[in-house]
Amino acid sequence: MDRSDRGISRRAFVRSAVAIGGASALSACLEREATEDVPQATLSPAELPDRQHAWNEFLATDDAGNVLPPEHHLLLGLEYVGDGPADATDEREQLEAAFRTLEKAYKRGNDGLAFTIAYSPAYFDRFDAAPTGVELPAPTALTPFEEPTLDEYDALLHLASDYGKVTLSVEEAMKGNLEQLNGIDVEETFDGVFEVADRRSGFIGRGLPADNQSSVAGIPDGDPVPEDAPMFMGFKSGFKKTQASEDRVTIQDGPFAGGTTLHLSKLKLTLSQWYGDDSRGQRVAKMFSPAHNADDLVEGAGHNLGDSSRVTEVSEDAAEVARKGTVGHAQKAARAREDGEPIILRRDFDSTDGDWATTHFLSLQRSIDDFVKTREAMTGTDLAKSSSVGTRTNNGILQYLTVQSRANYLVPPRERRSLPVPTST
């Protein structure tokens, strides 16, 4: 489907429906998207990759080869309803049947469904054993100026599609409220195994933030978010050469080989100064690097940059730049590369949950330590100690973000995705 043909008012309505959720929102969304046909699966569950997180080959790309993530996202924090370790065979079979239903009902990708199920340290605590071969620490504050809520849900279901009716239908089906999904009988549900304890929605894509900025706290009046921006801060991210490959973030050994780890942060945006006081040149310098501003490298939201932010090509050393008074966010993050390659794969998106502009920063990495290294580079505490940039001021985009929550999860390979035990036995 050509995204350029999709009406802005329809997109805003669907975003609102996904955020609200429930049967009435689904009904309204189905009516608004009635002319949009969603394809059933073209591959059987047995033909899908072993990696849950193997999305990229099924997702759309732009002219530069950058992956275009699905527009609508839903995160469901799940609690296991049993008392002890989640090791009952019948429950495991029930969940697997539910996941196979999703894989049969929808083609994998933007015009169908992409999803993962992940498990937290709190889930594995039920077994009094950590997952073998995986470092999965409990979440913690990662900067000296944050006091986040530390999520302890047992599991996280991430649903993504270009169609709001898909994410809402899956949610209702898994709660036992639908008998069919896209013409496929619902074999099993989460009923009696998981309860939804938390719900977060969001969106990403050119024009969606602009279309959803009015009357949202954290964004000043006047609709300042540019029409070509895929995220609230006005610039493109997720360039192909700034993203780790799915191979790089995949666990290599042990019973969870083929899986990955997931970090999720909820970031509250406060953009009054960003759009009200900062010039465009200052925004470019803080998001990318001062060199990007000085050399006028970024047109609009940065779609002209192609498959790379060009930070490693044009920027000076971050420490040297910081001594001049400002350092860019992308410039700092690039310091966390190994052998010249990024070590995390971002699948983040914006949100208006609670009527406040928010980013759900979701990243995949081989180990949580890879995220921590990247977070430390982005925080730039070392730069603030040795230069004139502040702990947050002129230190990338830190002053515009407040970390509200953090969580760590393990995304098992598909064969172990249904109530995994921590060892191979």
N, C-alpha and C positions, 0 to 999 in steps of 0.2 A: 504494500500500500504506500502511495506517495504521501509523505507527511505534509507537503506543501498544500494538499487539497483539503486538509482538515481544518474545519472552522475553529477560530479562536474561542468563540463563545461555547462551543461544544466541549472543547478541551477544558475550559474553566469549570464547566458544570460537572464533567466527569471527575476532575480532580477533587471537587467538593464532595461528590458522592463517595469516592474512595475514602476520604478523610472521615466521613460520618459513619459509614459502614452500616450493616444490618440489612434486614429484608426489604425495607422501604427504599433504602438507598440503592440496593441492587435492582429493584423493580424500575426505579427512575432511570438508572444507568442503562438497563436493558432497552428501555424505550428510546433513550437518546442515541444509543449505538445500534439501533435495530437494523440499520442498513449495512452494518459492518459484519461481514462473514468471517468467523474465526476458524481456521483449518484444524481438523483433527490431526492426530499424530501421523507422520509419514514413516516413522521408524517404530518398530516394536520396542518395548522396554528392554528386551535382551540385546537389541542392536545399539542402544545408547552407550556413551562412554562410561567407563568405570568411575570417572571423576564426577562427583556432583557439580563441582565448580567449573566444569568444561562447558562454558557458555559461548566463548568467542567465535567458534566456528559456525555457530547457529545465529549469531547476531548480525544486524545490519552494520555497514561501514559507510563512511563518507568518502569523498573523492580522494582524500589523502591516505585512506586506509585506516583511519581511526575508528575504533569500535563505537557504535552508537547504542548506548544502553536503552533498554525499554523505558518508556515514558512514565509509567505508573508503578509504584513500589508499595509493598505492604510488609511490615515486620510484625510477626505475632510472637510475643513472649509466652512460652508454654510452661505449665507446671504439671509434672507427673502426679497423678491422683493416688497412686499406691502408697503404701506405708514404707516398704523396704526397697531393696535393690530392684530395679526394673529389669527382671530377667525371666519373666514368664513367657514361655514359647507362644501361647495363644495371643498374647498382647503384641508380640513381635510380628507374628503373622498378620494380625489385624492391621497394624501400621503399614506393613509392606504392601498389603493389598490396597490400602488407601493411596499410597504413593504411586502404585502402578496405575490406578484409576486416572490420576492426574497425567501420567505419561501417555496414556491412551487417548485421553480426551482432547489434548492440545498438542499441536506441533511445537517443537522446542524452538524458541526464539522470540523476537520482538512481536511478531504477528500471532503468536500463540502464548506460551508460558515458559518462563525459566524459573527454577526454584531450587533452594537448598534447605536442608534441615541440619541444624548444628546443635551441639551439646556443651553445656557449661561445666566448669569445675564443680559447681554445686551438685550437678547430676552425678558426676563420678564419685563424689564424696559418699554417695549412698552405698558404694561398694567397698569403701575404706581402701581404695587403690586408685592411683592415677593411671590414665591411659598409657599403655606400654609404648615406649619409643617416642612419646610426644611431651614436650614441655608445655603444660597448660596451667599457668599460674592464675590465681584469683586476681580479678581486676584491682587496680590501685590508682591513686592520683599519680600523674606523670609529669606535672609541672609544679613549680613552687607557688603558683598563684591560683590553683584550682582546688575546689572542694566538691568533687562530683559524687552523685549517688552511685553506688557500686551495685550493678544489677546482679541478681542471683537466680534468675529464671532457669529452669532445668534445660530448656531447649529454645531455639529460635528458628522459626520458619520464615524464610525470605521468599516472597512471591514478586514476580516482575513481568510486566506485559505492556504492550502499547495500548491495550484495551482495559479500561477500568472494570468492565463487566467480567473480565476473566479473573482478576484478583479477588473481586467481591464474591463471585460464584464459588471459587475454590474455598474461600473462608467459610461461606455458608454450608457448602457440602461437607467440609471436614467437621463442622459442628453438628452434622446430622440433619440439616434443614433442607437438603435437596436430594431428590432421588436420581437425577441425571445431571451430568456435566457435558454440555456441548454434544448431546446426543448419545453419550456413553453412560450406562448404568453405573451408579456409585456402588462399588463393591463393599467398601468398608469406610469408616470414619475414625475420628479421634475419640469418639465418645467412650468414656470409661477408662481412657488412657491419659489423655491430656486435657487440661482446661486452659483457655486463653486468659492469661493474667495481665497482659499488656498489649497494646495495639498502637503502632506508629505507621503513618502513611507518608508518602512523598512523591516527588516528580522530578524529572530532569529532561531537558531538551530545549532547543532553540525556540524562544517565544513563550514558553510556559511560565518562567519566573515573572516576566513582564505582565503576563496575563493574570497573574495571581498576586500582584503586589499591593493592590489598593486596600486600604483600611487594615493592613497587617502591621502589628507592632514590630518595631525594629527597623522599619523602612520609612524614611521621611515622606511627607506629602509631596505630591507633584509627579508621582509615577516615574522615578528616576532610573529604574532598571531598564537597560537598553533592550529593544525588541529582538536583537540577534543573540542575546545572552542565554546560555543554557542553564545558568545558575544565578542566584540572587546577587552575588558580588560583581556580576557584569562581565566575567571573562570565562573563556573556555578552559577546561582542564581535561585530564585523561588523554593527553596526546600519546600516540602509540609508543614513542621513544622515551616517554616518562613513566611508562607502566611496566611493571614486571610481567613476564610471560606467565601463562598458566603452568608451564613446566617449572619455572623458577620458584613458584609458590607451593608446589606439590611436595608433600612428605614422601621421602624416598624409600624408607625401610620400616620394617615392623608390621604389626597387624593393621595399622592405619595407613600403610603406604597407598598412595593414590588419593589421600585426603589432603586437607589443608587446615590452617587455623584462621579464625575470623576475629577481628577486633571491631567493636561498634562503640562509637562515641556520639552523644547527642550534643550539638554545638548551637548555642543560642547566638543569633546575630544581632548586633546593634550597629546600624549603618547610617546613623544621622550624620556623623562626621565624614564618613566615607563618601557619601553623596552630597552632603550639605556644605562641607568646608574644604575637603580635599579636592584639588584639581584633578583632571583626568591624568595629567602627567604624574602626579603623586600616586594615583591609584595604580598606574602601570608599573611604576618603580617599586611599589610595595608588593604587588602581586608577582611580578616577574623579576626585574632587577633595574637599577638606575640606568644601566646601559640600554635597556629596551626603550626607556623613555628618551634618553639623549639621542639615540639613533632612530627614533620614530619607527620602531619595528612592528608595533601592534596596531592593526587596523580594527576598529570596532571591538568585538569581543575576542579577537585573536584568531579567527578562522583562517586568516591569511598565512598563519605560521606553518600550516601543513601538518606534518606528523610529529613535530617536535616543538617544544617551548623555546628552543634555541638557547636556553640558559647556559649549557655547557659549551656552546660555540662562541658566544659573544661576551660573556660576563667575566669580570676579573674575579680573583679569589674573594670569597665572601668576607673573610676577616679584613682584607684590605678595603673592600667597599664599605664595610661597617664603620671603619675609622673615619669615613667621610660623612657619616651621619644617617644613612639609610641603607637597609639591606632588604632584598626581595625574598618573598616566601618561597618561590620556586628555586631561587638561588640557594637558599639554605637547605631545602629538601634534597637537592642534588648531591649534597655532601654525604648522603647515606648510601650511595651506590657501592656495589662490589664488582670489581673488574669492569668498571664503567657502566654497569647495568643496574637499574632500579631493583629493589628487593621486596616491594609491596605492590599489590594490584588493587587499585581503588575502584570501588563500585558504590560511591557515595551519591547522595541526592538531597535535594532541598525539600522543605516541608513547611506547612502553615499550621501544624498541629497546635492547638491552644491559641490560635490566632496570633502567633508570633513567628517571625521568620527564623527558620531553623535549618541546620544541615545535619543529616544523619551520615556521619563519616564512617563508612563501612569499608574495611580493607581486608584482603586476603594475603597471607604470607606463610612461608614454610614453618616458621616458629614465631611465637609472640615476641620473642627477643628482636626479630627483624623489625617489627612495628615499633618497639621501644627505641631502637636505634634511629629509626626514621623520625619518630616524634621528638627525640632529643635534638636531632639536627634541625628540625623545623622550629623548635622552641628557641634555639640560639642563645641559651644561657651563657655559653662560653664567649659569644660575641659581645653580649652586654657587659661582661666583666672586663673586656679588653678594648672597648671602643666607646664612642659617644652615643650609640643607640641605647634606648632604654630596655628594661626587662620586657616591656610590651610595646612602648612607643617607638615608631619607625623601625620596628623589628618585625619585618614582614607584615602579616595581617593579624597579629596576635591581639592587638587592642580592640578588635572588632568582634572577637569570639569569646564566649564564656562556655566552658565545659560543664555540662549539666549531669552527664552520666557516662560511665564506661562499663564495658563488658568484654569478656574473652570467651571464645567458643572453639570447639573442634568440629570441623566439617568432615565426617567420615567418608570413605569411599562408598559408592552406592550399595555394595553388598553388605555393609555394616551400618547402614543409615538408620535402621529401625531398632531403637533401644539397644545401642551397642554395649557390650561388656568391656571392661578396661583391658583385658588380656586376650590372647588369641585362642584360649581354651573355652 
